[in-house]
Amino acid sequence: MRYQAHQEFIAAARRAPDLWRTVAGAGLTLVAGFALFQLVFAIVSNVIGPDATQALADATTFDRDSALATLYGLFTFGFFVAGLAMALQGLHGRSLATLFGPWEAVVSDFIRVFLGVGALMLFLMVVLPQDVETVRNPEMSRRTWLLLLPLSMSAVLVQATTEELFFRGYLQQQLAVRFPELPVWLILPSFLFGLAHFSPGLAGANATLFAAWAILFGLAAADLTARTGSIGAALAFHAVNNVAAVLLVSLDGPGSGLALYHLPMAMDDPRIAAMILPECAITLCGWLVARLALKV
């Protein structure tokens, strides 16, 4: 059976599969994540004082493109992991560990997919012609980039792990148990993942295109999770994409502070429309390479 490993992956969700619990759990994850963020910020404010806190807030505001702002934005995703852990324990009586799948598979699948898809991305970056010439990030020297790389990689992993635990872990497991005869677990989390990437304020007319690409990415990640029975493959697939888009070559603007190179265009640039279809093709190629690496 193609998705036999999926049945073992979703087994922990069978103890409390009620739809209301899933909806409440998603809401609690968001509320608790934002609450923890505010609590920690308040504690930091009391420790370092209001002037230093204001300076920190100015340096890490999400509309900045500095390295500090990007690191800050990525690491704050960790608050939502804590919120998800609370929701799981309080509403479903299970731990965060049940969202990962077997640890041996998580580690093995992660390494195989990260190396395989990572090699593909590097190859495509070298051989594919670029319609828009990349430019060096003037705020990021190679030495600084290398020194920050362990911290930057950790931040990317925090962000990618948070999204994978929520969409391909929590929602996929709960919906697969609640609707065993329908592919709701494949479609709905992927649609919500796309919706989470819908940013008309930043992307303008391109917002729908970015969301459509994210839906495709979500479908590929959900399929890898179902085929392998762990989130290791999807997490590596996600991490490679974010390393390429956040640490190597990033669109100029918010969230680009850690990139070594910039594409001299913002998210709302009209030229991006022509780039989405090739990006979708690359995503599908990455999915196929991941399957080849895993033999699934």
KOLVO-385632 format. One record per residue: y, x, z of N, C-alpha, C, O in turn; residue in one letter. Coordinates in steps of 0.001 Angstrom, whole numbers, plus 500000, padded with zeros to 6 digits. Example, Ala and Ser with C-alpha at 12.3 -4.5 7.8 and 13.67 -1.06 7.14 Angstrom:
% residues 2
494310513190507800495500512300507800496700513200507800496681514236508465A
497750512850507080498940513670507140500030512900507870501138513409508039S
//
This chain:
% residues 296
498805500848500000500000500000500000501247500885500000501317501845500768M
502231500580499153503384501452498952504174501674500235504617502791500501R
504356500620501037505167500717502244504314500626503513504760500074504520Y
503106501157503471502229501079504628502831501768505850502719501266506968Q
503472502923505635504083503646506756505204502841507392505535503049508559A
505788501924506632506880501104507146506411500215508283507167499956509220H
505171499743508213504649498854509245504585499555510609504849498944511645Q
504239500810510593504233501578511840505655501852512312505932501844513511E
506551502095511365507944502390511700508608501210512402509407501417513315F
508301499982512001508978498800512548508248498208513753508697497214514323I
507129498813514140506294498216515191507062497987516490506859496968517152A
507940498919516866508655498802518138509594497604518156509942497110519229A
510010497127516981510943495994516911510251494659517142510920493640517318A
508924494649517143508194493379517268508293492765518657508030491575518826R
508664493550519638508724493007521000509915492072521201509871491215522085R
510963492210520416512136491328520544512806491197519183513861491790518956A
512199490416518259512707490348516895513725489245516632514134489047515488P
514140488525517671515031487380517479516294487790516715516894488830516985D
516674486953515766517828487260514941519102487330515774519970488162515509L
519223486465516778520429486477517597520559487796518345521667488282518570W
519421488377518729519472489668519415519985490763518473520749491637518881R
519561490704517228519999491697516252521495491590515993522201492598515957T
521976490355515811523412490155515592524199490603516821525219491282516703V
523713490215518005524393490618519241524330492128519430525288492736519908A
523201492736519056523055494175519191524013494940518294524578495956518701G
524197494450517068525149495086516161526563494983516713527327495947516674A
526905493797517232528234493619517814528444494482519036529505495083519207G
527412494547519907527524495356521116527666496835520780528393497558521462L
526980497288519740527085498684519315528528499028518972529045500065519388T
529168498157518218530554498401517813531507498322519000532360499192519175L
531361497282519811532266497103520953532106498241521948533096498807522412V
530863498580522279530617499653523238531083500995522698531604501821523448A
530896501221521386531345502475520788532842502646520892533325503712521273G
533591501587520551535050501657520654535495501779522112536453502492522412F
534805501086523013535164501143524431534946502550524990535788503060525729A
533839503168524645533568504529525107534588505512524555535027506425525254L
534960505317523299535992506151522687537291506070523495537894507095523811F
537712504859523822538946504667524584538821505232525994539771505813526518Q
537661505066526602537449505563527956537544507087528003538225507645528864L
536869507745527090536893509208527068538301509715526784538744510698527378V
539006509039525872540368509456525563541268509299526789542136510137527034F
541061508223527562541849508011528779541561509095529815542468509570530499A
540283509483529925539911510534530872540545511858530475541081512582531314I
540476512164529181541097513398528682542594513382528945543174514403529315V
543220512230528757544655512106528999545005512411530448546004513075530724S
544185511927531371544440512188532789544238513657533144544882514180534054N
543339514316532418543038515713532731544110516652532177544560517561532874V
544521516433530913545431517387530270546888516936530297547777517711529945I
547144515700530710548526515238530802548983514508529546548408514696528474G
550023513670529674550470512829528545551025513610527363550803513228526214P
551744514701527628552327515462526514551239516111525658551279516051524429D
550271516730526330549171517364525601548324516310524890547822516549523791A
548168515147525518547403514068524895548083513581523624547421513334522616T
549403513442523670550136513009522483550030514038521365549896513691520191Q
550094515318521751549945516375520746548555516331520124548404516531518919A
547529516066520953546159515951520447546031514756519511545399514846518459L
546635513637519903546583512433519072547263512668517733546769512222516698A
548390513365517746549112513656516507548284514567515597548303514422514374D
547560515501516206546787516470515420545512515876514848544997516366513843A
544990514810515484543690514279515074543770512874514492542741512220514326T
544956512406514184545066511071513602544288511001512296544256511970511537T
543657509853512029542705509742510934543339509816509557542621509939508565F
544674509744509461545285509853508135545685511285507805546371511523506811D
545261512243508630545560513644508361544376514291507651543252513792507712R
544644515405506978543583516109506266543333517503506853542844518387506150D
543659517705508117543422518993508754541953519114509155541237518117509247S
541516520357509394540140520590509825539878519921511173538815519337511386A
540847520007512078540691519403513395540542517880513286539710517284513970L
541345517263512430541271515816512264539920515401511698539353514394512121A
539401516169510746538109515835510155536986516006511161536114515144511262T
536990517111511910535978517309512951536026516189513978534992515647514368L
537216515849514407537403514801515394536849513472514877536124512775515587Y
537195513133513645536732511878513077535222511809512971534632510762513237G
534582512912512584533127512924512445532425512854513796531455512112513953L
532904513616514766532243513636516073532387512313516829531531511980517648F
533457511554516568533629510286517292532560509265516920532401508269517627T
531826509480515837530707508589515511529663508599516626528921507632516798F
529609509697517381528634509787518463528796508710519521527822508355520185G
530001508183519693530204507103520661529398505866520270528941505117521134F
529227505658518981528496504480518527526984504662518689526254503676518794F
526512505898518710525115506140519052524852505708520498523834505085520803V
525799506056521380525676505624522778525706504096522871524942503505523635A
526580503463522100526634502004522084525344501392521576524880500384522110G
524759501994520546523492501508520012522369501652521035521521500767521158L
522361502761521765521355502950522813521467501852523875520453501341524351A
522701501491524246522913500408525213522378499082524676521710498337525393M
522678498794523406522227497540522807520705497469522754520122496424523040A
520067498565522394518613498588522306517961498344523662517019497561523782L
518481499028524680517899498893526007518181497512526594517294496890527179Q
519405497036526441519783495780527061519230494547526374518884493570527039G
519142494576525049518741493377524296517308493423523786516704492380523536L
516760494625523630515424494731523040514419495456523936513226495488523635H
514897496032525027513987496705525947513295497911525356512139498182525681G
513981498638524492513393499843523922514446500946523824515643500702523975R
513974502152523570514871503306523602515357503682522204514830503209521198S
516359504529522166516898505019520906515845505786520111515879505800518880L
514918506417520806513891507217520131513034506388519189512478506929518233A
512910505080519436512065504230518596512666504003517213511987503471516334T
513911504390516999514540504234515693514239505392514754514494505290513553L
513709506479515269513493507671514460512173507670513703512101508170512581F
511138507118514302509798507283513767509142508491514398509733509112515282G
507924508851513970507228510015514553508044511292514375508516511585513276P
508209512049515459509068513221515419508577514270514435509383514944513793W
507257514416514309506741515396513354507171515043511938507544515914511152E
507114513748511622507521513299510290509032513445510106509494513819509029A
509797513152511155511257513280511070511641514705510695512432514918509777V
511084515672511400511425517080511161510930517542509800511676518154509036V
509670517247509500509084517686508238509797517066507039510130517763506081S
510029515760507097510695515069505989512131515550505825512616515709504705D
512805515779506946514184516258506873514256517601506153515078517781505255F
513411518528506537513455519868505950513153519814504458513846520449503663I
512133519068504074511739519009502663512844518390501805513188518913500745R
513387517282502270514408516593501476515713517387501470516378517477500438V
516077517956502598517319518725502654517268519900501686518238520162500974F
516154520601501656516028521749500752515940521299499296516575521888498422L
515156520258499037514977519804497660516227519200497064516659519595495981G
516819518234497771518022517571497260519215518525497330520095518482496471V
519246519380498342520313520370498432520305521313497243521358521636496693G
519112521758496842519000522630495672519463521901494415520132522486493563A
519107520629494302519555519840493151521073519743493103521674519928492045L
521699519452494243523153519308494276523848520607493906524822520595493154M
523362521723494423523974523017494084523811523314492597524732523813491949L
522643523006492069522395523230490647523352522405489789523935522916488833F
523510521127490133524385520256489358525846520677489472526602520564488507L
526249521164490648527620521645490814527918522823489899529043522988489426M
526899523637489655527090524826488836527048524495487348527859525013486580V
526109523637486928525870523453485491526653522299484874526950522331483679V
526996521275485668527683520140485068529140520465484783529810521084485610L
529638520055483622531058520286483319531942519430484210531593518296484538P
533079519972484597534007519265485475535206518775484667535921519564484049Q
535413517460484684536581516896484003537877517253484723538935517373484107D
537770517420486051538934517764486871538647519088487555537630519223488235V
539518520057487387539322521388487965539540521349489466540544520817489940E
538597521913490217538750521985491663539745523079492026539933524041491281T
540375522915493181541324523912493677540922524290495092540330523485495811V
541242525505495487540930525966496839541758525197497851542937524924497626R
541137524854498959541850524251500074542766525314500675542273526305501214N
544084525137500598544994526195501051544928526438502558545362527484503043P
544386525470503293544306525611504751542968526181505217542748526341506417E
542063526491504266540718526901504652540302528151503889539904528075502726M
540395529294504548539914530539503934538384530557504005537783529809504776S
537766531415503198536302531515503229535815531962504598534797531472505089R
536528532880505211536127533373506534536177532249507563535242532078508345R
537265531485507563537383530366508500536309529329508226535724528777509158T
536044529060506945535029528077506573533661528486507112532917527656507635W
533339529769506979532048530252507467531974530215508987530944529855509557L
533073530587509643533084530549511107532938529126511637532303528897512666L
533533528175510923533463526772511346532167526091510924531870524991511390L
531390526728510050530245526056509441529244525480510460528812524341510283L
528858526212511516527939525591512489528518524324513122527811523331513293P
529804524363513468530455523189514048530602522077513004530398520902513308L
530955522454511789531117521472510724529791520788510391529742519571510216S
528721521573510306527406521001510035526983520058511152526406519000510898M
527272520448512389526938519578513528527691518253513440527127517191513701S
528966518327513071529774517109512946529247516206511836529177514989512006A
528878516792510709528308516012509611527007515347510044526756514190509707V
526177516075510792524907515515511258525124514378512250524386513393512238L
526126514508513104526432513417514043526807512160513272526316511070513568V
527685512318512278528123511161511493526963510545510708526772509329510730Q
526187511388510013525078510880509204523990510262510072523430509225509715A
523685510882511204522656510350512094523062508997512655522232508093512755T
524323508851513019524803507573513542524589506461512526524059505404512867T
524995506688511286524853505654510260523397505381509941523025504226509734E
522562506409509896521149506190509600520442505452510733519622504571510474E
520744505793511969520126505086513097520498503609513092519671502757513417L
521726503307512728522175501913512749521652501118511552521089500037511720F
521839501652510349521484500891509145520006500998508789519353499977508572F
519461502225508724518065502388508330517115502372509521515906502219509351R
517664502531510737516845502417511924516896501017512487515964500234512306G
517967500701513160518068499426513891517990498206512979517086497384513128Y
518919498077512043518939496870511204517681496758510347517119495670510216L
517238497859509768516057497792508907514821497382509693514043496551509225Q
514627497945510871513469497583511680513513496120512110512535495389511956Q
514646495703512646514755494338513172514578493297512059513888492297512252Q
515190493526510916515112492551509831513733492551509172513268491506508718L
513082493698509116511739493752508531510746492961509363509835492340508815A
510908492977510671510033492206511551510370490724511495509475489878511496V
511661490409511445512091489007511457511796488312510134511481487122510124R
511891489033509015511644488447507696510577489269506970510896489987506022F
509307489172507403508255490043506856507926489782505385507397490669504714P
508221488603504874507860488260503495509016488448502521508836488284501314E
510193488787503022511369488915502164511968490319502291511885490926503359L
512567490840501220513147492193501285514537492205501916515414492952501482P
514736491377502941516041491328503607516380492680504211517535493104504189V
515363493365504754515560494668505384516082495712504402516754496664504800W
515769495528503102516225496458502079517632496121501599518455497013501393L
517905494825501421519131494387500769520306494273501739521382494809501473I
520107493572502872521239493289503763521834494546504391523054494707504344L
521032495456504985521649496675505534522360497508504471523389498124504749P
521820497528503264522464498293502180523797497671501794524770498377501531S
523834496325501763525087495643501468526119495913502571527289496168502283F
525680495856503826526596496123504937527059497578504931528200497875505285L
526179498470504534526550499883504406527638500044503343528590500805503523F
527485499323502241528517499345501216529822498755501708530899499270501408G
529723497668502471530915497033503019531651497971503966532881497971504017L
530890498777504720531505499741505640532281500820504887533156501470505460A
531966501013503610532663502006502787533714501366501880534246502021500984H
534005500114502109535010499394501330536362499597501997536622499034503060F
537224500399501377538514500758501970539635500558500967540124501533500397S
540060499305500734541132499069499753542446499722500137543259500035499268P
542668499934501446543900500583501865543998502011501381545094502499501105G
542851502699501272542824504087500806542472504193499329543046504999498597L
541518503367498901540979503512497556541608502573496529541402502748495329A
542370501580496983543012500669496044542003499972495153541028499402495642G
542232500016493850541343499356492892539961500000492833539015499397492325A
539839501228493353538545501915493347537658501517494516536503501937494576N
538167500719495443537415500386496654536082499734496330535067500065496944A
536068498810495372534822498134495001533822499115494405532619498988494634T
534307500090493643533421501086493040532770501962494106531573502240494040L
533558502394495086532998503185496176531956502380496950530907502908497320F
532247501099497192531314500244497915530026500040497117528935500043497688A
530148499865495803528966499681494959528078500926494992526855500828495079A
528723502114494919527939503348495033527243503424496386526083503826496462W
527936503043497449527347503096498789526166502142498915525192502458499598A
526236500987498272525104500054498288523888500696497619522775500617498139I
524106501329496469523015502022495789522436503116496672521218503267496768L
523313503880497319522853504931498233522026504326499365520983504865499734F
522497503198499918521778502537500995520398502072500568519439502192501331G
520286501540499356518981501104498843518023502285498729516851502178499088L
518528503413498226517683504606498089517238505117499459516075505474499641A
518162505152500420517831505636501763516845504702502455515934505162503144A
517019503394502277516100502423502885514707502562502289513709502477503005A
514640502776500986513346502962500330512644504212500849511444504175501121D
513371505312500989512770506539501519512256506333502938511193506835503301L
513015505593503734512599505315505109511311504501505128510402504783505909T
511235503494504268510049502640504226508827503404503716507715503185504196A
509026504283502764507904505033502203507344506067503179506147506352503168R
508222506630504027507803507726504906507538507290506338506806507968507059T
508122506162506772507922505706508139508744506445509167508430506411510356G
509813507124508715510740507777509639512097507873508952512206507668507743S
513127508185509730514455508315509122514762509754508705515877510050508275I
513782510643508831514012512047508489514463512243507061515411512987506810G
513793511580506105514129511742504694515504511172504392516313511817503724A
515777509958504883517082509333504641518195510133505292519283510257504731A
517931510675506473518940511471507165519272512733506371520444513087506240L
518267513409505846518514514606505031519244514243503744520164514948503327A
518838513152503119519487512655501894520968512397502154521822512747501339F
521258511788503285522630511474503689523390512757504021524538512927503612H
522749513653504760523409514884505188523778515762503992524869516332503964A
522887515879503005523188516680501811524390516106501083525285516843500668V
524409514788500930525540514145500256526852514439500983527862514752500352N
526829514336502318528057514531503082528475516000503158529667516303503198N
527520516895503178527865518319503119528591518614501812529600519318501796V
528066518067500715528697518299499418530093517692499356531020518302498824A
530237516473499907531497515734499769532519516048500844533709515791500659A
532075516603501970532988516862503089533233518354503288534346518763503621V
532195519170503084532329520598503380532522521473502142533093522560502236L
532055521010500993532168521837499790533339521407498904534330522129498789L
533228520246498285534285519754497392534644518329497804533821517420497709V
535868518148498256536302516855498765537506516348497983538317517128497483S
537605515016497889538819514429497351539987514785498258539843514784499480L
541118515085497687542290515447498476542749514245499296542830513128498785D
543047514483500567543509513398501426542780513375502751542190514385503136G
542798512249503470542150512143504780540675512515504720539960512108503804P
540226513292505704538825513685505751538469514882504908537290515213504784G
539460515550504320539180516686503439539457518030504094539391519065503431S
539761518029505371540207519255506026539167520345506139539530521515506256G
537876520007506108536825521008506259536320521550504932535542522504504910L
536750520958503831536235521338502513536776522688502076537928523033502339A
535921523442501405536356524719500854537193524502499591538111525270499303L
536863523448498845537596523116497629538025521656497649537401520826498309Y
539074521353496935539566519986496785539559519580495322539817520390494431H
539256518309495096539561517712493804540987517183493905541267516369494785L
541893517612493040543305517228493192543555515778492787544293515498491842P
542932514874493513543148513450493289542819512711494570541969513146495347M
543498511584494791543240510756495960542188509709495618541778509579494464A
541757508965496630540710507975496422541135506863495475540281506225494859M
542433506617495345542893505532494477543261506016493074543843505259492297D
542932507256492742543251507797491422542456507043490344541245506875490489D
543107506591489278542402505840488217541271506624487563540335506025487034P
541340507953487591540298508761486958538954508657487660537923508996487079R
538956508193488899537715508110489659536753507084489061535537507237489173I
537285506051488431536426505018487845535408505616486878534262505170486823A
535824506620486122534919507250485158533895508158485827532917508561485197A
534118508487487119533222509399487817532129508679488595531154509302489014M
532285507363488794531342506641489646529958506544489007528953506741489690I
529890506244487712528587506118487052527802507427487106526616507395487436L
528412508586486795527675509846486978527243510076488430526166510619488676P
528080509666489390527712509811490798526492508957491128525622509377491891E
526430507766490555525270506904490764524017507543490158522938507487490748C
524169508146488983523038508821488341522557510000489188521354510229489309A
523488510741489768523126511863490637522394511363491877521433511984492330I
522851510236492425522185509650493591520743509275493257519838509536494048T
520526508670492104519171508305491690518310509546491464517126509553491800L
518901510588490899518162511843490719517788512443492071516682512953492249C
518721512377493023518426512869494365517301512098495020516448512681495689G
517295510789494831516216509942495363514871510342494764513872510424495479W
514843510590493456513595510987492801513134512355493282511941512561493506L
514068513295493445513711514621493943513176514523495370512222515216495723V
513782513671496188513286513467497546511862512938497538511032513386498328A
511571511997496661510216511450496560509225512521496093508094512588496575R
509664513351495155508796514440494696508526515440495812507403515917495981L
509577515751496574509420516699497678508467516167498751507746516929499395A
508479514864498925507664514219499960506324513715499429505426513383500202L
506196513661498092504998513137497435504736511694497830503615511326498184K
505789510879497765505645509450498086506145508597496925506108507369497001V
//
